[in-house]
Amino acid sequence: MRYELIIFDNDGVLVDSEPISNQILADYLTELGHPTTYEDSIRDFMGGAIHRVHDVVRERSGQRLPEGFDEVFHARNFAAFERRLQPVDGVALVLEKLAADGIPYCLASSGTHERIRVALRTTGLAAYFPEARIFSAQDVRHGKPSPDLFLHAARVLGVPPDRCAVVEDSPLGVQAARAAGMDVFAFTAMTPPAKLTEATARFAAMAELPALLLR
């Protein structure tokens, strides 16, 4: 095994939250007078931290989102998660195989710690990730596509970046992993493969991932 640590993104990789969150975000921005389609949200915000939404809206419109935007958005997300969120098909088997093979893994997400915990609890994946192996963009100064989050996770867990592999599903995440000097395996369930060409390899189903990591 050439990797000493596998770093998983959360949204879209462990939990199937991207369709839910991006529709809620598009609807909320439109409601606030910033017309946004689901496709716009996927293109502009998928894989990024919440501050990216503020930055893009301010850059494009010259307006600031209202105070309390984050709280309302998260509340709508969490309510929808409780009703509809599911784990990504096959990901539990991947985690079980890594654990059985003694290969360390962790989670590094652009989401807040609260969002991560709600998602893991709701989908039954919480048992796979102890607190010491959960990292959020809240833990670093710059979120994806900056490499800060991935480098932070590797540093805390004592693994050199070139011995880490990242599992991502967004162009921003792939860019961040590459900037961190890590191999990155891109899950193409939500993003066209043509937008993930910087990845070390791409895969369409979780069942394909273990073989890629073990090559």
C-alpha positions in Angstrom: 0.0 0.0 0.0 1.6 3.2 -1.1 -0.6 5.5 1.0 -0.5 5.9 4.8 -3.7 8.0 5.0 -6.8 8.2 2.9 -8.6 11.6 3.3 -12.3 11.6 2.4 -14.3 14.6 1.5 -17.8 14.4 3.0 -20.5 16.0 0.8 -21.0 13.9 -2.3 -18.3 11.3 -1.3 -19.5 9.9 2.0 -23.1 11.3 2.1 -25.3 12.1 -0.9 -26.0 15.7 0.2 -25.0 17.7 -2.9 -28.4 17.4 -4.7 -30.2 18.5 -1.4 -27.9 21.3 -0.4 -27.4 22.8 -3.9 -31.2 23.0 -4.5 -31.7 24.6 -1.1 -28.9 27.1 -1.8 -30.2 27.9 -5.2 -33.7 28.5 -3.9 -32.6 30.6 -1.0 -30.3 32.8 -3.1 -33.2 33.3 -5.6 -35.5 34.1 -2.8 -33.1 36.8 -1.7 -33.0 38.4 -5.1 -29.9 36.6 -6.5 -31.4 34.4 -9.2 -29.6 31.0 -9.1 -30.4 27.7 -10.7 -29.5 24.3 -9.3 -27.0 24.0 -12.1 -25.5 27.4 -11.2 -25.1 26.3 -7.6 -23.3 23.1 -8.6 -21.0 25.0 -10.9 -20.1 27.9 -8.6 -20.3 26.5 -5.0 -20.0 22.7 -4.9 -17.0 21.7 -2.8 -16.5 25.2 -1.3 -17.0 26.5 2.2 -20.0 28.8 3.0 -17.8 31.9 2.8 -17.4 31.3 -1.0 -21.2 31.9 -1.4 -20.8 35.3 0.3 -17.7 36.2 -1.8 -19.3 35.2 -5.1 -22.5 37.1 -4.4 -20.7 40.2 -3.3 -18.3 40.1 -6.3 -21.2 39.7 -8.8 -23.8 42.0 -7.3 -21.9 44.3 -5.0 -24.4 43.3 -2.3 -23.8 41.5 0.9 -26.0 38.5 2.0 -28.1 39.3 5.0 -26.9 38.7 8.6 -28.1 35.3 9.6 -27.8 33.8 6.1 -25.6 31.0 7.3 -27.9 30.0 10.1 -31.0 29.9 7.9 -29.2 28.0 5.2 -27.8 25.4 7.7 -31.2 25.1 9.4 -32.9 24.3 6.1 -30.2 21.9 5.2 -30.4 20.0 8.5 -34.2 19.7 8.3 -33.9 18.3 4.8 -31.0 16.0 5.8 -33.2 14.5 8.6 -35.8 13.6 6.0 -33.8 12.6 3.0 -30.1 12.2 3.4 -28.5 8.8 2.6 -24.9 7.5 2.6 -23.3 7.3 -0.8 -23.9 3.8 -2.2 -21.1 1.5 -1.3 -19.0 3.8 0.8 -19.6 1.9 4.0 -18.0 -1.2 2.4 -15.0 0.9 1.3 -14.5 2.2 4.9 -14.9 -1.3 6.3 -12.3 -2.7 3.9 -9.8 0.1 4.7 -10.3 -0.6 8.4 -9.9 -4.4 7.9 -6.7 -3.8 6.0 -5.3 -1.5 8.7 -5.2 1.6 6.4 -5.9 4.9 8.3 -8.5 7.3 6.9 -10.1 10.6 7.9 -12.6 13.1 6.8 -11.8 16.7 5.6 -14.8 18.7 4.5 -15.6 22.3 3.5 -18.7 21.9 5.7 -18.9 23.1 9.3 -18.3 20.7 12.1 -22.0 20.8 12.9 -23.0 19.9 9.3 -20.5 17.1 9.2 -21.8 15.6 12.5 -25.5 15.9 11.4 -24.7 14.2 8.1 -22.7 11.3 9.7 -25.3 10.7 12.4 -28.3 10.8 10.0 -26.7 8.4 7.6 -25.3 5.9 10.2 -21.7 6.7 9.3 -20.7 8.4 12.6 -19.2 5.2 14.0 -16.6 5.2 11.2 -15.2 8.6 12.1 -14.0 9.4 15.7 -13.7 13.1 16.5 -9.9 13.0 16.1 -10.4 12.1 12.5 -12.9 14.8 11.5 -11.5 18.1 10.0 -13.6 21.1 8.8 -12.8 24.2 6.8 -13.6 25.9 10.2 -10.2 24.6 11.4 -8.1 26.5 8.8 -7.8 30.1 7.5 -8.5 29.2 3.8 -10.9 26.7 2.4 -10.7 24.7 -0.8 -9.2 25.3 -3.4 -6.5 26.2 -0.9 -4.6 23.2 0.3 -4.8 24.3 3.9 -7.4 21.8 5.0 -5.8 18.7 3.6 -2.4 19.8 4.9 -3.8 20.4 8.3 -5.4 16.9 8.4 -2.1 15.3 7.3 -0.1 17.3 9.8 -2.3 16.5 12.8 -2.3 12.8 11.9 1.5 12.8 11.3 1.5 11.7 7.7 3.6 13.4 4.9 1.5 14.9 2.1 3.0 12.6 -0.5 1.8 9.6 1.5 -1.8 10.8 1.5 -4.6 10.1 -1.0 -7.7 12.3 -1.2 -11.1 11.2 -2.4 -13.0 14.1 -3.8 -15.9 14.9 -6.1 -15.5 18.6 -7.0 -13.1 20.6 -9.1 -12.3 22.8 -6.0 -11.5 19.7 -4.0 -9.3 18.2 -6.7 -7.4 21.5 -7.0 -6.9 21.6 -3.2 -5.5 18.1 -3.1 -3.1 18.8 -6.0 -2.0 22.0 -4.3 -1.3 20.0 -1.2 1.0 17.6 -3.1 -1.4 14.7 -2.7 -2.8 12.1 -5.1 -6.5 12.6 -5.6 -9.2 10.2 -6.8 -12.2 11.9 -8.3 -15.7 10.5 -7.9 -17.7 11.4 -11.0 -21.3 10.8 -9.7 -22.1 14.5 -9.6 -19.4 16.1 -11.7 -18.6 15.4 -15.4 -15.2 13.6 -15.7 -14.1 16.3 -18.1 -14.1 18.8 -15.2 -11.9 16.5 -13.1 -9.0 16.0 -15.4 -6.4 17.1 -12.8 -7.2 14.0 -10.7 -4.8 11.1 -10.4 -7.7 8.8 -11.5 -11.5 9.1 -11.8 -14.1 6.5 -10.8 -17.9 6.3 -11.2 -18.8 3.9 -8.4 -17.4 3.4 -4.9 -16.8 -0.3 -5.6 -14.0 0.8 -8.0 -12.1 2.8 -5.3 -10.2 0.1 -3.3 -8.6 -1.3 -6.4 -7.4 2.3 -7.4 -5.9 2.9 -4.0 -4.1 -0.4 -4.0 -2.5 0.0 -7.5 
